[in-house]
Amino acid sequence: MKIIGITGGVGSGKSEIMAYLERQYRAAVLRADDIGHRLIRREGSCYDQVLKLFGQEVIREDGELDRAAMAKRMFREPELRKAMNGIIHPAVRTYILQAISDEQAAGRRFFFLEAALLIEEKYDEICDELWYVYAEESVRRERLKASRQYSGEKIRQIMASQLTEEEFRRACCFTVDNSGSFSDTARQIDARMKRYEIM
């Protein structure tokens, strides 16, 4: 089974590409963010630790943790964000390794892992190769305003906190340009995937 990591800046269209790979190539796809959210739900393995870290004020009426309230506090308190990452990231990694093992046992040919911090969290140690999803900054800004209603300032802050284009390109062996139409993006992916049929 080939394990491929997908990364790129916010608004570059990673989720759309993951959906295409799952649909077109029957690949197993996993998003690290989704796992993190699952692990802090009431039935998740990280719920108690996170609740202890943030305190009762982040509990909603339904007993779940208020992610928006937690995000605000982490933005203001870097030490809190560091402690949170110390809980979540190892648990997410454990989950991913188990998922890879399960898909391998099931005979799956491709496994795609998407994570914003794929490079920073050293997921290249798990993956056979990394792909960088690139989109022009103006395109990313428009997407984020339209799909998530982010303000210009919020977009600027998120982009400033992420790796530069040069850093992404240096760490990845393949770049998908997702600035234009998705049919153009799909052509690039299909050309890359054809290489694995030959190998």
One Martini backbone bead per residue (centre of mass of N, CA, C, O) as a GRO file, in nm:
protein
  199
    1MET     BB    1   0.095   0.037   0.022
    2LYS     BB    2   0.037   0.372  -0.045
    3ILE     BB    3   0.166   0.659   0.135
    4ILE     BB    4   0.006   0.985   0.124
    5GLY     BB    5   0.076   1.320   0.171
    6ILE     BB    6  -0.134   1.609   0.240
    7THR     BB    7  -0.061   1.956   0.169
    8GLY     BB    8  -0.128   2.303   0.273
    9GLY     BB    9  -0.279   2.579   0.264
   10VAL     BB   10  -0.523   2.767   0.339
   11GLY     BB   11  -0.758   2.728   0.074
   12SER     BB   12  -0.634   2.511  -0.146
   13GLY     BB   13  -0.819   2.225  -0.158
   14LYS     BB   14  -0.777   1.947  -0.006
   15SER     BB   15  -1.062   1.821   0.032
   16GLU     BB   16  -1.134   1.795  -0.269
   17ILE     BB   17  -0.898   1.603  -0.335
   18MET     BB   18  -0.972   1.378  -0.139
   19ALA     BB   19  -1.249   1.315  -0.263
   20TYR     BB   20  -1.139   1.234  -0.540
   21LEU     BB   21  -0.954   0.998  -0.449
   22GLU     BB   22  -1.177   0.829  -0.323
   23ARG     BB   23  -1.362   0.811  -0.577
   24GLN     BB   24  -1.151   0.739  -0.818
   25TYR     BB   25  -0.941   0.527  -0.627
   26ARG     BB   26  -1.038   0.396  -0.364
   27ALA     BB   27  -0.922   0.549  -0.132
   28ALA     BB   28  -0.783   0.607   0.161
   29VAL     BB   29  -0.900   0.865   0.389
   30LEU     BB   30  -0.735   1.115   0.606
   31ARG     BB   31  -0.808   1.361   0.862
   32ALA     BB   32  -0.657   1.502   1.124
   33ASP     BB   33  -0.878   1.700   1.219
   34ASP     BB   34  -1.108   1.493   1.249
   35ILE     BB   35  -0.968   1.330   1.468
   36GLY     BB   36  -0.932   1.551   1.678
   37HIS     BB   37  -1.238   1.600   1.713
   38ARG     BB   38  -1.309   1.309   1.799
   39LEU     BB   39  -1.115   1.294   2.060
   40ILE     BB   40  -1.291   1.547   2.210
   41ARG     BB   41  -1.516   1.394   2.258
   42ARG     BB   42  -1.681   1.237   2.503
   43GLU     BB   43  -1.581   0.944   2.375
   44GLY     BB   44  -1.299   1.037   2.374
   45SER     BB   45  -0.959   1.001   2.473
   46CYS     BB   46  -0.917   1.339   2.530
   47TYR     BB   47  -1.139   1.476   2.700
   48ASP     BB   48  -1.035   1.480   2.998
   49GLN     BB   49  -0.766   1.632   2.949
   50VAL     BB   50  -0.891   1.888   2.819
   51LEU     BB   51  -1.079   1.964   3.051
   52LYS     BB   52  -0.852   2.000   3.258
   53LEU     BB   53  -0.707   2.229   3.102
   54PHE     BB   54  -0.970   2.437   3.067
   55GLY     BB   55  -1.229   2.366   3.202
   56GLN     BB   56  -1.574   2.416   3.258
   57GLU     BB   57  -1.619   2.671   3.054
   58VAL     BB   58  -1.609   2.460   2.783
   59ILE     BB   59  -1.888   2.353   2.844
   60ARG     BB   60  -2.165   2.246   2.717
   61GLU     BB   61  -2.487   2.149   2.758
   62ASP     BB   62  -2.418   1.857   2.608
   63GLY     BB   63  -2.096   1.810   2.712
   64GLU     BB   64  -1.942   1.939   2.511
   65LEU     BB   65  -1.691   2.100   2.358
   66ASP     BB   66  -1.593   2.436   2.297
   67ARG     BB   67  -1.407   2.510   2.028
   68ALA     BB   68  -1.426   2.820   2.004
   69ALA     BB   69  -1.336   2.887   2.295
   70MET     BB   70  -1.065   2.739   2.277
   71ALA     BB   71  -0.944   2.897   2.037
   72LYS     BB   72  -0.938   3.174   2.170
   73ARG     BB   73  -0.747   3.095   2.404
   74MET     BB   74  -0.509   2.987   2.228
   75PHE     BB   75  -0.455   3.256   2.085
   76ARG     BB   76  -0.382   3.409   2.363
   77GLU     BB   77  -0.241   3.118   2.472
   78PRO     BB   78   0.036   2.951   2.382
   79GLU     BB   79   0.066   2.743   2.619
   80LEU     BB   80  -0.209   2.610   2.573
   81ARG     BB   81  -0.158   2.514   2.286
   82LYS     BB   82   0.083   2.336   2.356
   83ALA     BB   83  -0.068   2.146   2.551
   84MET     BB   84  -0.280   2.052   2.348
   85ASN     BB   85  -0.082   1.930   2.141
   86GLY     BB   86   0.035   1.722   2.352
   87ILE     BB   87  -0.234   1.558   2.343
   88ILE     BB   88  -0.331   1.527   2.039
   89HIS     BB   89  -0.094   1.438   1.847
   90PRO     BB   90  -0.029   1.152   1.962
   91ALA     BB   91  -0.322   1.042   1.925
   92VAL     BB   92  -0.340   1.082   1.619
   93ARG     BB   93  -0.099   0.905   1.544
   94THR     BB   94  -0.209   0.641   1.658
   95TYR     BB   95  -0.463   0.635   1.481
   96ILE     BB   96  -0.320   0.634   1.206
   97LEU     BB   97  -0.154   0.374   1.238
   98GLN     BB   98  -0.405   0.192   1.268
   99ALA     BB   99  -0.539   0.265   0.997
  100ILE     BB  100  -0.310   0.166   0.817
  101SER     BB  101  -0.313  -0.126   0.914
  102ASP     BB  102  -0.609  -0.187   0.834
  103GLU     BB  103  -0.586  -0.119   0.525
  104GLN     BB  104  -0.363  -0.319   0.464
  105ALA     BB  105  -0.522  -0.575   0.551
  106ALA     BB  106  -0.757  -0.503   0.328
  107GLY     BB  107  -0.588  -0.425   0.049
  108ARG     BB  108  -0.510  -0.146   0.006
  109ARG     BB  109  -0.339   0.075  -0.217
  110PHE     BB  110  -0.438   0.362  -0.094
  111PHE     BB  111  -0.311   0.629   0.131
  112PHE     BB  112  -0.452   0.935   0.253
  113LEU     BB  113  -0.297   1.216   0.422
  114GLU     BB  114  -0.437   1.499   0.593
  115ALA     BB  115  -0.234   1.793   0.695
  116ALA     BB  116  -0.133   2.098   0.798
  117LEU     BB  117   0.115   1.953   0.992
  118LEU     BB  118   0.280   1.737   0.834
  119ILE     BB  119   0.573   1.849   0.855
  120GLU     BB  120   0.596   1.940   1.156
  121GLU     BB  121   0.496   1.631   1.252
  122LYS     BB  122   0.658   1.415   1.078
  123TYR     BB  123   0.489   1.241   0.844
  124ASP     BB  124   0.727   1.145   0.660
  125GLU     BB  125   0.779   0.884   0.839
  126ILE     BB  126   0.506   0.745   0.721
  127CYS     BB  127   0.540   0.841   0.438
  128ASP     BB  128   0.638   0.801   0.105
  129GLU     BB  129   0.491   1.082   0.029
  130LEU     BB  130   0.456   1.433  -0.067
  131TRP     BB  131   0.193   1.669  -0.117
  132TYR     BB  132   0.134   1.987  -0.277
  133VAL     BB  133  -0.118   2.228  -0.233
  134TYR     BB  134  -0.168   2.477  -0.468
  135ALA     BB  135  -0.257   2.833  -0.435
  136GLU     BB  136  -0.333   3.127  -0.489
  137GLU     BB  137  -0.382   3.371  -0.264
  138SER     BB  138  -0.637   3.502  -0.390
  139VAL     BB  139  -0.797   3.235  -0.405
  140ARG     BB  140  -0.791   3.162  -0.106
  141ARG     BB  141  -0.933   3.413  -0.001
  142GLU     BB  142  -1.200   3.375  -0.154
  143ARG     BB  143  -1.273   3.097  -0.040
  144LEU     BB  144  -1.278   3.180   0.267
  145LYS     BB  145  -1.499   3.393   0.240
  146ALA     BB  146  -1.719   3.205   0.110
  147SER     BB  147  -1.705   2.932   0.299
  148ARG     BB  148  -1.619   3.080   0.606
  149GLN     BB  149  -1.635   3.392   0.656
  150TYR     BB  150  -1.369   3.528   0.660
  151SER     BB  151  -1.163   3.757   0.745
  152GLY     BB  152  -0.893   3.926   0.641
  153GLU     BB  153  -0.742   3.904   0.916
  154LYS     BB  154  -0.772   3.601   0.966
  155ILE     BB  155  -0.629   3.511   0.712
  156ARG     BB  156  -0.359   3.650   0.767
  157GLN     BB  157  -0.295   3.496   1.033
  158ILE     BB  158  -0.297   3.210   0.924
  159MET     BB  159  -0.089   3.242   0.696
  160ALA     BB  160   0.146   3.343   0.886
  161SER     BB  161   0.149   3.052   1.050
  162GLN     BB  162   0.249   2.924   0.797
  163LEU     BB  163   0.404   2.797   0.560
  164THR     BB  164   0.580   2.842   0.297
  165GLU     BB  165   0.605   2.771  -0.027
  166GLU     BB  166   0.903   2.681  -0.014
  167GLU     BB  167   0.867   2.476   0.218
  168PHE     BB  168   0.665   2.294   0.082
  169ARG     BB  169   0.830   2.227  -0.178
  170ARG     BB  170   1.080   2.105  -0.032
  171ALA     BB  171   0.910   1.862   0.117
  172CYS     BB  172   0.789   1.799  -0.167
  173CYS     BB  173   0.749   1.592  -0.473
  174PHE     BB  174   0.454   1.721  -0.528
  175THR     BB  175   0.255   1.953  -0.730
  176VAL     BB  176  -0.066   2.098  -0.698
  177ASP     BB  177  -0.254   2.307  -0.907
  178ASN     BB  178  -0.549   2.481  -0.748
  179SER     BB  179  -0.633   2.766  -0.903
  180GLY     BB  180  -0.834   2.653  -1.094
  181SER     BB  181  -0.983   2.418  -1.226
  182PHE     BB  182  -1.068   2.096  -1.138
  183SER     BB  183  -1.000   1.957  -1.408
  184ASP     BB  184  -0.701   2.037  -1.395
  185THR     BB  185  -0.636   1.899  -1.129
  186ALA     BB  186  -0.720   1.609  -1.216
  187ARG     BB  187  -0.506   1.579  -1.438
  188GLN     BB  188  -0.261   1.587  -1.249
  189ILE     BB  189  -0.340   1.345  -1.074
  190ASP     BB  190  -0.370   1.130  -1.298
  191ALA     BB  191  -0.076   1.145  -1.394
  192ARG     BB  192   0.045   1.054  -1.126
  193MET     BB  193  -0.115   0.782  -1.087
  194LYS     BB  194  -0.004   0.639  -1.344
  195ARG     BB  195   0.281   0.580  -1.230
  196TYR     BB  196   0.182   0.343  -1.034
  197GLU     BB  197   0.107   0.139  -1.261
  198ILE     BB  198   0.406   0.100  -1.360
  199MET     BB  199   0.547   0.022  -1.074
   0.00000   0.00000   0.00000
